């Protein structure tokens, strides 16, 4: 890990105030609308309430939006020739990806902290263990989607890649039982989609696997989902990053 | 600030660059009849430490693809590329080779100094950041955003980045493409000041005057192959020597042309009405023959310029500054047409 490189990148990315505003504030706003102000917010789920459930979901959504966008921007930079410039240095692909993932997670911490702070102020309830573990799982799991952003951006090779990657997050959030509670066949399908495992794992310390429809997931299910998608994204990203080094 | 020559290490006996039967093909674009495009079509080349070599050729000749393989940015389809006897990527990691790329991107929202610091941080050992900024003439621009720098200034920044590992081999791919005349002169002045200290320099260009002015050796590339290799003077003579032309008496042209074709060292004889154009190595002998034996008048002798040599050898009669990216043709018919023109 290269501290100078990472800090310079961090400074550069956080200079974009407009982008930071949307990454950090939009999920918090979603929480206020879908969590803090709904009638069912005090209904019990797991060891807490629905407001907490929605809060964790939105924090997770905000975190992956941040990491996907940073990953996508990394791909655009490479497409503009920065990848060739870096290809002339000793920097290894794995170090580059690791640094970008670290930066993405640091930025992802912002919407998590903001949404959790709002939740604490507006009646989200859960065990102390659930608060701490959920925040940590939101953060750690979001790294998977930094790799996803890099993958999508590298595949599309254009500025639109960033928008496309963020856009797919909304779709995955609906498909992944993040925005609205799913049931029946759609829920069965959801368990195979990328955001399902991550969001379910982040909520697990609160829900202990229980879903809004009353069913329960075993712990291994979200873990296997996350690891499988990490393997898929990681393998594809390394392949595409290598290909991206060659001139088009 | 002077460059300290690197200590001689174990690999110093190896050539700076050694290419063997190097081939790179890309899949053809959709709709094309060809199965693949051979950007580099069998290049053998050896460049010794300390040489300053120009890779000269029209756009699409395969220069950039060849240099990409030298830098480990692209894997050859077949053949090998070695840099100081090592695999290119190892030489890059070891800081023995660096480059200024034609399409090397910079991050627009970093400042000049931040960019240099960032790239410097990837090397275990590197020249001091401020020293490199000074050597590239960027001190007054150090805190400027890259997006606010002109094309020439950005190119000097890429040059600064290339100086960071204090490389033994510096590769420059079309370093002055898109610069105006003043910026090009400034860039080469900076290069001369810095890179003359025993560094091996290989640069690709399609500007003949740059190759002529800066290189000791010119490698002429067309259609993915080396078509000539030597000093500027050698390239000139290898291409076409001199062209002798004269007007011959009516009726004797066909006979004289046949005779001229038998003379040693005559490359080519053309008829244009009663005038003949003879391209030959020994122009004096041809002139003597034309004037004394064949009754020629209005004799002219023209030395082939480097530009003419370039066009003859690459078979490319188009404007050499063309930026269309078209491939040099190796089609024999076209080749002859270009010569007639």
Interface residues (C-beta under 8 A of the other chain):
Chain A: X2 X3 X4 X5 X8 X9 X11 X12 X15 X16 X77 X78 X80 X81 X82 X83 X84 X85 X86 X87 X88 X89 X90 X91 X245 X246 X247
Chain B: X64 X65 X68 X71 X72 X73 X74 X92 X93 X94 X95 X98 X99 X101 X103 X104 X105 X106 X107 X109 X110 X114 X117 X118 X119 X120 X121 X122 X123 X124 X158 X161 X162
